């Protein structure tokens, strides 16, 4: 639903197809209306889109 936070887990940059990494711009393009957070498999990092970095996010 528009505006709801999307959270994912298991991102592993070592196994991304064609060496393509997740980044804020890609998440913004794919999910322009939702805050998105994808946690790295190591739990030592995450990729967030612009809406997830906004102080207005839940």
Backbone torsions as a table, in degrees:
resi	resn	phi	psi	omega
1	UNK	NA	143.2	-178.7
2	UNK	-56.9	130.9	177.4
3	UNK	91.4	-16.7	-179.8
4	UNK	-79.1	143.6	180.0
5	UNK	-70.7	138.8	176.3
6	UNK	-111.9	124.9	179.9
7	UNK	-122.5	137.0	178.5
8	UNK	-133.9	159.8	179.9
9	UNK	-139.6	145.7	173.2
10	UNK	111.9	7.6	178.4
11	UNK	-62.7	125.8	178.6
12	UNK	-129.7	105.0	-177.0
13	UNK	-62.6	-18.6	-179.7
14	UNK	-74.9	-16.1	-177.4
15	UNK	-122.1	18.3	179.5
16	UNK	-71.5	137.1	-180.0
17	UNK	-60.5	135.8	177.4
18	UNK	58.3	20.1	179.7
19	UNK	68.6	13.7	-178.5
20	UNK	-79.1	122.8	-176.6
21	UNK	-100.3	151.2	172.8
22	UNK	-69.5	144.4	174.9
23	UNK	-152.9	169.1	-176.9
24	UNK	-58.3	-44.4	-177.9
25	UNK	-61.8	-42.0	178.5
26	UNK	-64.6	-41.3	178.7
27	UNK	-68.7	-37.6	176.8
28	UNK	-60.2	-43.3	-178.3
29	UNK	-67.7	-42.0	-177.8
30	UNK	-75.6	-31.1	-175.6
31	UNK	-134.4	69.3	-174.7
32	UNK	-68.7	-19.7	-174.7
33	UNK	-110.5	6.5	-177.4
34	UNK	-133.2	140.5	168.8
35	UNK	-71.3	135.4	-176.6
36	UNK	-129.9	134.6	173.9
37	UNK	-132.5	127.0	177.7
38	UNK	-122.4	114.1	-178.3
39	UNK	-82.7	140.0	176.5
40	UNK	-69.9	149.2	-178.9
41	UNK	-56.7	-28.5	-179.4
42	UNK	-77.9	-13.5	-174.4
43	UNK	64.5	20.2	177.5
44	UNK	-109.0	11.4	179.8
45	UNK	-171.1	168.4	178.7
46	UNK	-155.8	158.4	173.8
47	UNK	-114.8	129.1	-179.6
48	UNK	-123.7	146.8	173.0
49	UNK	-87.2	176.9	-175.7
50	UNK	-59.4	-42.3	-179.6
51	UNK	-63.8	-34.3	179.0
52	UNK	-71.7	-22.9	179.0
53	UNK	-89.2	-6.8	-177.7
54	UNK	-76.2	142.9	177.4
55	UNK	-63.2	-15.1	-179.2
56	UNK	-82.3	-9.7	-178.8
57	UNK	-67.5	148.8	179.5
58	UNK	-65.6	NA	NA
